[in-house]
Amino acid sequence: MLRNALRPATLSRSLFSAQQSRFASSLVYLEHKGGKLNDSSLSAVTAAKKVDGNAAGILVGSKSDVDSVLSEAKKIEGLSKIYTASSDAYANTLAENVAPLLASFLPEKGITHFFGAHTAVGKNVFPRLAGALDSSMIADIVALEGEDTFTRPIYAGNAILKIKSSPKDKIKIVTVRTTAFDKAAIGSGAAEVEEVKEVSGDSTTKYISEELTVSSRPDLSSAPRVVSGGRALKSQESFSSVLDPLADALGAAVGASRAAVDAGYADNSLQVGQTGKVVAPELYMAIGISGAIQHLAGMKESKMIVAINKDADAPIFQIADVGLVADLFNAVPELVTQVENAKK
Ligand SMILES: Cc1cc2nc3c(=O)[nH]c(=O)nc-3n(C[C@H](O)[C@H](O)[C@H](O)COP(=O)(O)OP(=O)(O)OC[C@H]3O[C@@H](n4cnc5c(N)ncnc54)[C@H](O)[C@@H]3O)c2cc1C
């Protein structure tokens, strides 16, 4: 009961009742990196299809990147057309260069809805585009209730806001919370392809370099299993020595609470929550994490939540499917042994 009350996004999702419109024309921003399509865009496709069963997609990037992603993009179920815009100026997805292209292209093609994933790219490109089109930005939606009505979580997911877009906004600029929409399948689709002319902005912004945290573990945002640790891990050394064997045994990604990140036990890229990543894996293990609302905002959509905490009154137990009241320094090594034995 309580768990459902804490899961408004799931509730909204099941109440979805938008009708596809004959007049809508939806386009999806297909994100990619290193020649690979970003999975999160497939959730944006699912959202777009709720408005327009015949949505299109757009790939923007350097010619080599667009070429390598195109064959996969053409197969996305539910996309009838893929627009491609390639130029060196679009490599590395600088919003300063990509937004002017989209601001010119969308009205020209009569697009009514432009969807993308609420990722770093979506958060960067879409507001700039909305500004250029003088449209309101509709961010981080978890459901559609019609072609101009959307819902999104606010107050760290404790309330759901229903937004009706103004009729004056001819193009709805929308980012979607990827955990709230299933991913469109990549299968037998055979979208036609149309090239888009380059639009050069007059930006002085230049891409210099990027530093990425390299990990051999699954990507935290999309991993089916996540093992997360909190302040109780006490140090960077014990964070790794206790959690890594469990993550290895389960083939899981590692996450962390903000307290663990702030204390320097875990890298900032591992933070789960309101100001970190939003995840919804099959299995989420919260180890030595109290369950503050800001942490729950990033993981409460997980299918199975397991909590280990020595305080039986810790709030995390209110949302957990399975709870173990125990000292993590004893419980986790024991669990690792059991998982390893079960594999034999
Ligand atoms: C604007 C804002 C944004 C925020 N964004 C985020 C966010 O994105 N993500 C996030 O996580 N937090 C966020 N926070 C912080 C959040 O409010 C909490 O402070 C934080 O989540 C607490 O982290 P924790 O659970 O690891 O630590 P604590 O709250 O200190 O909990 C530690 C837990 O470990 C248990 N414990 C201690 N020792 C053991 C042991 N040996 N074995 C088992 N259990 C043990 C304790 O009983 C306790 O429940 C945000 C706060 C604000 C104000």
The ligand as an ORCA input file, in Angstrom:
! r2SCAN-3c Opt
* xyz 0 1
  C      18.463     19.119     -2.664
  C      18.949     17.775     -2.220
  C      19.227     16.831     -3.179
  C      19.676     15.560     -2.780
  N      19.922     14.621     -3.746
  C      20.262     13.372     -3.368
  C      20.466     12.342     -4.324
  O      20.396     12.560     -5.542
  N      20.779     11.104     -3.873
  C      20.905     10.805     -2.543
  O      21.184      9.645     -2.200
  N      20.719     11.759     -1.616
  C      20.432     13.036     -1.995
  N      20.301     14.001     -1.038
  C      20.719     13.688      0.321
  C      19.672     12.932      1.131
  O      18.792     13.839      1.760
  C      20.352     12.085      2.227
  O      21.143     12.918      3.038
  C      21.237     10.970      1.688
  O      20.527     10.195      0.751
  C      21.654     10.059      2.851
  O      22.548      9.099      2.397
  P      22.724      7.723      3.180
  O      21.401      7.040      3.210
  O      23.868      7.025      2.588
  O      23.180      8.213      4.619
  P      22.403      8.204      5.997
  O      21.113      8.916      5.888
  O      23.379      8.671      7.010
  O      22.044      6.672      6.252
  C      22.984      5.694      6.537
  C      22.209      4.438      6.890
  O      23.088      3.376      7.100
  C      22.640      2.593      8.187
  N      23.804      1.920      8.754
  C      24.829      2.463      9.463
  N      25.739      1.530      9.743
  C      25.298      0.371      9.217
  C      25.817     -0.943      9.161
  N      27.006     -1.258      9.690
  N      25.084     -1.906      8.542
  C      23.881     -1.623      7.992
  N      23.353     -0.383      7.991
  C      24.055      0.605      8.594
  C      21.990      3.574      9.137
  O      21.034      2.920      9.948
  C      21.350      4.565      8.155
  O      20.012      4.191      7.866
  C      19.847     15.261     -1.416
  C      19.553     16.244     -0.454
  C      19.109     17.475     -0.861
  C      18.791     18.496      0.191
*
